[in-house]
Amino acid sequence: MKHCVVIGGGVVGLTTAWALLQRGHAVTLVEQATDVAQGASRANGGQLSYRYVSPLADAGVPLKALRWLLDPDGPLRFKPEFDRAQWSWLAAFLRNCRGPVNRRATERLLALGAYSQAAFARLQQQAQLGEAVALRAPGKLVVYRQPAEFARVAARAQGGAEQALSHDDCVALEPALADTEATLAGGIFTPGEAVADCHAFCRQLHERLAAHEHFRGRLGARVDSFLMDRAGAVFGVRTPAGDVTADAVVLAAGLHSRALAATVGVRLPLYPLKGYSLTAPIGPGHRAPEVSVTDFEKKILYARIGSDLRVAAMVDLVGDDASLDAGRLASLQRSVRATFPHAADYDRATPWAGLRPATPSGAPILGASGVAGLWLNVGHGALGFTFSFATADIVAALVSGHASPLPLDGLAL
């Protein structure tokens, strides 16, 4: 039995701790916040989009980005900074905005998504998650406003896996769309896609972990540095509350992973993509969507989670700033009221902003760090909830000395 330290108490760190325990290891989880799921896992979109995984870096994105920046209600904001990390990330991102590169990345992420769906099913069986997680599988509907864009994606719809629907078909599938001000060109529906409350999932999984005899949790414990031996191998972490030694350390701390890795000479190409969400209560007189809906042009997703409507949107490249921008929240309110005006009580919506740690390619970074004893599970971007089950299983296998269950091409540092 190895003793493993996992740094990070978000969905990626918690699932990693669970996967390591399932492989027979002892685990200490170290999280700087006083509770789990306080970062990007707190109030994210809640969609488990195993088949809708196209990375942001697409061939048409640079031109679209110029239009988005000119639109006051557009999904993108960019604040240039005198920050080498920002500009090197953007340069790498643009290199990934090529058709062949994007297609390879999408194939890679589709395989990861399919594996993650199966891994989540295994975790559910092992952990016996309760109803508070609000897990449903209503399917995912991506709606398109522009006919040309819809025609392009409809032409490659994958038969049974993806169904191309007309405007009327979309409304028949999701009656709440009858209230939208826009005339939709159509939509792509994928059955089986799921939604759940990521924060509730994290809290329940932490409870299951805490009940395990080989698990120790250290909340409110900031990792200041790594413990290293004379050969340069990591053998633990240093915190204000004391050192924790280990046979392996897994870095799964979201955006904070970048600074920690740099202390041992590992450069992680991570940049924060700031996103916003609204959590609005659904009352008896509201007509909320039952299907998980994504507005392709607006880059806004809608998911009914229990008795709330979760609305998540926007990609702001503004550095390490998780503050609530009143202008962006007002913009989001305008968009959602025009699309689903009667879906929830938007006046009582709880706003949130979070920083999603993204790589230029959109693929997470898994496995060896190049420093003995230090392993990586970072860079999930907006798909941390979706991919966490797969990446936890992959990293746990590697730490255990086994081969990865999926090829690591494009997923390694």
N, C-alpha and C positions, 0 to 999 in steps of 0.2 A: 504494500500500500504506500503510495506517495502522499506527501502532504503538499497541497497546492494552495497558493494564495491567488484569489481573483480580485482584481482592483476594479471596482465599479458596481453600483447597486441599481443600475437600470435594467431594462429587459434583457440586454445582451449579457451583462454580468451575471444576472440571476439564472438565466437558462444555462450559461456556461457552468456555474457552480452545480446546478442540478445534473448536468450531463457527466461531470467529473465524479460526483457521488455515485451515479448509476454504474460507473466503471470501476467502482471499488476504492476510490481515493478519499482521503480526508481533505476537507476544504475549509479555508478561512476566507470569508468575504470581507473586504475592506471598502467602505464607502464614506466619502467626506461629509455628506449630508447626514442629518440626524434621522432620516427615514429613507426608504427605498423609492425609486422612481420619481425623483424630484427634478430631473433634467428633461431630455427630449422624450422620455417615456411618460411624462406627467399628464398631458392632455393632447396627445397627437391625434391624427385622423381616425385611428381605430380600425382601419381597413387591413384585412389580411389578403393582399392581392397577389396570389401565387402565380397567376398567369399574365397579369398586367404589370410588367416589370421593365418596360423600355426605359433605359437610362436617359437622364436629362440631356446628355451630350449627343445630340442628333444632328444630322446634316443641315436641317433647316433652322436650327435654333439661333445661330448668330444673326441672321436677317430678322427673325421674329423678335429677337431681343431688342433690336433697335426700335421696332414698333411698340413693344411693351413699355420701353422707357419713356416714350412720348405720350403714353396713355396714363392719365392721372389715376385711373382705376385698374391699371395693368398689373399682372402678377409678379413683375420683376422690379426691384429697386437696386441701384448700384451706387455705392459711395466710395470713390477712389481714395486710397490711403497710401501714405509713404510706408508701405509694408511689403517687404520682399515676398513673404509667404502668399499674400493676396495675388500679386502679379505673376508669380511662378505657377500658382494654382490655375489662374485664368489661362495662361499660355498652354499649360498641359490640357486644360479643358477644351480649348479650341482645337488642339491636335486630335482630340477624340471626336470632334464634331465632323466626322467623315462617314459616309454611308457604310463602307466595308467594316470599319472599326466598330460602328454602332451595331451592325448586324451580329458581329461576333460577340460583342458584349451582351446583347439581348439574348442570344442563344445560351450563353453562360448563365445569365441570371434566371432564365426560364428553368434550366436544370436545377439551379439552386432553389427556386421557388417550389418546384415539384417535390424535391427532397424535404424541404421545410414543412410542407403540408403533411407529409407522412411522419416526420419527426414530431410535429405538434400532436398528431393523433396518439403517438406512443406516450408522449408526456402526459396528455390528458388521462390516459389509462393508468399510468403510474401514480400521478399526483391526485387523481380524483378531485378535479377542480369543481367548485360549487357554482350556483346560479349567479352569484354576484359578478362573475366575469362577463355576463351578458353575451355569451357567444351565440351567434346566429350565422347561417349560411344562406342568405337571400339571393346571392348572385350579385354581379357588378355590371352596371350599365354606364358606359361612357357615351355621353351625348355630344354631338357636333353641331355647331352653328353654321359653319361654312360648307356649302355643297361640295366644293372641290376637295377639301380636306376629307370629308366623309367618303366621297367616291374613292379616294386613294386607299383609305383603310378598309373600306367594304370590299374592295377588289381582292384583298388578301385575307379576308375573314376565313377562319379555319373550320368551316363546316360545323360539326357538332360541338366543338370546343368554343367557338365564337359565332354568334348569330348577328347578322346585319339586319337592323330594323329601321323601318320608315318612321316618320314623325308620329303617325297614328299608331303604329305598333309600339313605339316607346310609351305613349300615353296609356295604351291598353295595358302594358306591362306595369307601368308605374303611374297610377291615376293622378298623383300629386303634380305631375308635370303639366297637367291641363291648366294649371294656374300661372304658368310662366309667361312672361311678356314676350319672349322670343319665339320665333318659328324655327323649330329645330330641323336641320337637314336630315338627321337620323341618329342612330346610335348603334353601338356594338355591345351586345349582352353576353356575358360569360357566366354560365350557371356554376354554382358551387363555391364562388368566392365568398369569404366570410368577413364578419365584423365582430369586434369584441372591445371591452374596456381594458386597455393596456395597463392603466394604473391599478385597477382592481386585480388584474391577472398578476402583476408584480407583487402586490401585497399578499395575495393568496399563496403564490409560489414561495415567497419568503417565509410564510408561516409553515409550509411543508418542509422547507429547508431547516428551519430552526428546530423542528421536531426530530431531525435526524441526528443520531448519536455521533456521527463523524463530521458534523458541521459546526462552525463557530462564526458568528457574525460580529463585525466591529463597525458599528455605525457612528457617525460623527468623528471618524478617524481619518485625518488627511495623510496621504502618503507624501513624505517630503523627498525621499530618495530611495534608491535600491541598495541593498546590501550586495557587495561584490567581493569575490575572493581574489587571491593573488593572480589567478589565471584570467581574470576578467569575466568570470561567470556570475550571473545573478543567483543569489541564494536566499532572497527574502526582501522585505521592505522595512523602511524606517518611518515611524509615525511619532507624533508628539507623546502618544501614550506608551511608546516602547517599540522595540523591534519585533518583527514576526519573521522567523526563518521558514524556509520551504524548500522542497525539491524542485518546484516549478512555480513560476509566477505568470499569470495570464493578465495581460493589460486589456481591459474592456471598459474603459472609463470615458467613452465618448470623446468629445472634443478635448478634454483634459489629458487624453492619452498623448497628444502631440507634445506637450511640454514635458511630460514625464519621460517619454521615449528619448527626447533630446538630451536628457541628463546622462544617458549612456551612449550618445553618439548615433542614435537611430532617428533618421528623419522620416516622419510620416507625412505624406502629402494630403493633409486634411485641412478643410476650410469649412467654417460654419455657414450653412444655408439657413437663414432665419425664417421661420414659418410662424403663422398665427393660427389660432383656432378660437371658435366660439362654441360654448356649450349652453344650449338654450332648452329650457323645459318644454315638454310637449303636454298641452292640456287637452281636456275633453273635446273642445271645439276646433282643434288643429287638425290639419291633414298633412302629416309628415310622410316622407318617402319611406317605404318599407325596404325597397331595393337599395343597395349601396350605389350611389350616383356620383359620377365624376363629370364635371363640366370641362371638356377638353380645352376649349379656347381660353376660358377664364382661369383654368388651373385651380378649380375649387372642388373639393369633394364633400359629400354629404353622407353621413352614416347615422342611422338610428341606433343608439346604444342605451338599452333599457328604456327609461322614460324621458331621455334627453335626445336632442338632435345635435350631433357633433359636426361642425363645419370647419374644415381646415383648408388653408390656402397660402399662397405667396412664397416667393423665393427672393429674399433680400440678402444681398451681398454687402453687408455693412460692418463686417468685423465681428468682434466678440462682444456683441451688444444684444442682450435679451430683454431690453426694456420694452414696454408697451407703447407703441407709436400711435397717438390718437388719430392721426390722419389715415394711417393704414387700416385701423380698426373701423373707421367711418366708411372707408372705401369698401371694406368687406361687408359691412352692414348693407350698403346700397346694393351690392351685387346679389346678396342672398335674398333680400326682400324682393328684388325683381324676378328672381328665378323660382323661389318657393315662398311666396308672400304669406301663406297661411299654414306654414309647416310647424312653427313653434313660436314661443313668446320671446322674440328677439330683444325686447326691452329689458328682459331679465337675464340676458345671456351673460355668462362668465367668460371674460376674455383671457387669453393666454398667449405667450410667445415663447418659442424654444429654439435652440440652436442644434441643427442636425449636422453631425460630422460627416462630411462627404468627401469622397475621392474624385479626382477629375474624370475618371472613367465611369463612375457610378457603382463600381463593384467594391465590396468590402475587402479588407486585407486580413488574411488568415494565416496562422501557422508561425513558423520560425521568424524571429526578429533579426537574426544575424548575431545576436548576443546569446551565448549559451544560458539556458535556464529561463529565458524570457520569451513568452509566446504572445501572439497578437490576435485579437478579435475586435477589429475596429473598422470605422469608415462605412457604416451602413446607410448613411444619408437618410432619406425619407422612408426607407424600407426596413428600418430596424426591427419593428415588431414582426413583419412578414418573414424576414430572413433569420431571425435570432435562433430559431429552433434548429435550423440546418447548420448554421455556423458554430453553434455551441457543440453540436454532435461531432462536427469535423475537427474542431480544436481539441475536444476531449480525446478523440481517437489519436491525434498526433501526439499529444502530451503522454498518452499511454504507450507510445512506441509502435502504434499500428499505422497502416496506410490510411490516407484520407478516403472516405467512401465516395467522394467525387473528385474528378481531376482538379488540381489547383492552378491550372493554366489561367492566368489573368486574375487570380485571387490571392496570389502571394506577393510579399513585399518585393 
